[in-house]
Amino acid sequence: MAIFHSQLIGHSKTHDTLKSTTISLLLRFYDSTDGKIFLDKHDIKILNINWLRSIIGFVQQEPVLFNRTIAENIAYGIDHRQVALEEIEEAAKQANIHQEILQFPQGYETNCGNVGNSQLSGGQKQRIAIARALLRKPKILLLDEATSALDNTSEGIVQEAIDNARKGRTCLTIAHRLTTIKNSEKIAVVKSGRVHEEGQHEDLLRQQGLYYKLQRATEQSHNQQ
């Protein structure tokens, strides 16, 4: 499957093992023994691994925030003293979280708290994680189930943040929830380790294949709630 610059790619998989494999291969936690992955016509196996990871912004399903300020969490992994607050705020604006941060009495100096002891909602945590990824100005944004644990309202807000974040960069979204990927320029449905179907949302529905069945199952689940 070819992915071009600035495309939004939706990756729907039928098993969580495929999800972790995709992420691990792209970030080179291990290398493929069957097939190759190319980046700008270069096999990623020959690329400097630190450089490769530096151009990929990764947002995982369960965002990890530390017992530090919001500003320090967004700048985590970069020397906080070398990052201007304006840069942190710009990343937060792109992630659609800036105005909500300003509502806290201490603003960006608000402490995120320990795990399980945070005043932040799930959607806010996810957008802070997106801001952290964007601060590094990645060429590729890799999103792993970024909205799966959110309610419908929070999902819409985070999805808007993702739409802002992907501008000017390639975005690969891995998701079970089809609402997350339906607007992608290309959707790949992966089954048994291979691309089973590929196309845009409407095209895949017309084919009435696996993606169509997943969509129908999603609709039936919503109707039962």
N, C-alpha and C positions, 0 to 999 in steps of 0.2 A: 504494500500500500504506500503510495506517495503522498507526502504531506508538504504543502508549499508554504512559503513565508506568509505570515499574517492570517493563516487559515484557523478557523475554530473547528476542531475535530472532536466529535463525540464518540466515545469508545464504550459500547455496552457489552458486558460480558455475562456469561451464565454461571460463573463459578468464581469465588473469591480468590482461589489460587492463581487464576489467570491474571487477576488484578495485580497481585503482589509480584508476579513474574514480569509483567509489563513494566512496572515501576522499577524493579531491580535491574532490568536490562537497560532501560533508558539512562538510569543513573550509574550504571556499571558497578553495581554491588557484586555482580558476577557477569561473565560474558556468555553469549549464546554459543552453543555447540552445534546448532542446527539453524542455518540461515544467517543473514547479516543485517545490521542496521546502519544506514548511511546518513550522515549529516553534511549537507552541501557537497554531496558526491564523495565524501570521505568516510571510510569505515570507522565507526566510533572506537573500535578496538585500538586504532593507531593514534587516536587523539589523546592529548594530555588529560588525564582524568580530573585533575583539579580545575583546569580550564573548562572542561565539559560541564562539571557540576556548577561552576560559577555562572554559566549562562542559562541555567535552568532554575526557575523559581518553583519550588514544590510546596503545595498546600495539601496537607493530609486530612483524612476524615475526622480525626479527633485532634484539634489544634492544641499544641503544647504551649502554655503560658507559664511564666516563672514568677516567683514571689519578688517581683521588681515593678518599677513604674511602667505605665503603658508605653512611654517613650523608649525606655530601655528594652522592652519586649519587642517593639517594632524594629529597633536597631540591633537586636540580638545577633551576635555573630560578627558584627562590625564594631570597631572601637567606638563606643558611644561618644567619646570626647571629640572624635573626628567627624561626626555627623551633625550638621546644623539642624536646629529644630525645624527650620523652614522645609528641609528635605523630608523630615519625618512627617510633617503636616501634609506635604504634597502627596506622599504615599498614602496617607490616611484619607485624603480627599478622593483619590482615585479608587480607594477601597470602600468609599461611601460610609465612613465611620467618623470623620473629622468632627462634624457638628455634634454628634452624640458624646464624643470625648469632652468637648467644651462644656457640656452640661454638668459634668462632674465638678464639684467644688475645687478640686486640685488639678483639673484638666489633664494634661499629659503627665503630670507628676502623680496621678492616682495610682496606688499600688494595686496590682492585679490580684494579690492574695495567693494563698496556697491552693492547691487542687481541692475542690469541694468547698472552698471558703472564699468565693469570688462574688463580687457584686455585678459581674458582667453576665449578660445572657449568652446563650449558645451562639446566636447570630452575631453578637458583638465580638465574641472570641474569634469566630471564623473570619470576620472582616479584619481584625487586628492581624491575624495570621496571613491574610492576603496582603495587607499593607507591608508586613515584614518581607514577604517575597518580592513585592514591587520595589521596595527601597533599593534592592540590588540591581534594578533595571535589567531584568533577565530578557534574553531573546526568546526564550521558550517558557511558557507557563504550564506546569503540570498539576492538574487538580484531581485529587483522589476522593471521590464521594463527598465533595465539599458541602453539599446540602442535605445529605441523607439523614442526618440526625435532627433536622430542623422541622418546625411546624410550617404550614403553608405560608403564613405571613412572613416569617423569618426567611424562608426559602426565597420568596420574591425579592426581598431586600438584598440578600446575599447574591442572588442571580444578577441583579442590577450592578452590584459591585464587580462581579465577574465580567459582565459586558463592558464595563469601563476599563477593567484591567487588561483585557485582551487586545485593546486597540494598539496597532503597530507591532504586535508580536504574535508568534504562533502559540496557539493554546490547545492543549490536549486535555479533554475532560473525560475521566473514567467514572462511569455511573451506572447504578441499577435504575435510578429514578429517571424515567425518560423525559420528564419535563425539563430536566437539567440540560439535556443535549439536543432537544428537538429542533432548535434554531441553528444548529451547527451547519457549516458549509459541507461537511462530510461526516457521515456516521458509519462506523465500522461495528458490526455485530460479530463478536468473537465467540466461537464454540469449539470446544476440544482443542484449544491452542491455535486455531486457524481463523482467518477472517471468513465468516460464513456468508455475510451480506455486506454490501457497501453502497452508500448513496445518501441522498438527502431524505428528510423525514417523509415528505409526501410520496416520493418515489418508492421508498421502502414499504410504505403502507399499501400502495397499489400492487406491489408484488405478492402481498398476502403470504409472506414467508414467516420466518422466525421473529423478525422485528414486529410484524403485524400482530402475531400472537402475544408478544410481550406487551404491546400497546393495549390490546383487548383485555388482557389480564389486569393491567393497571387500571383501566376504566371500571372494570367490574369490582375491583377492590375499593375504589373510591365510592362507587354507588352503594356498597354495603356498609360504609362507615356512617 
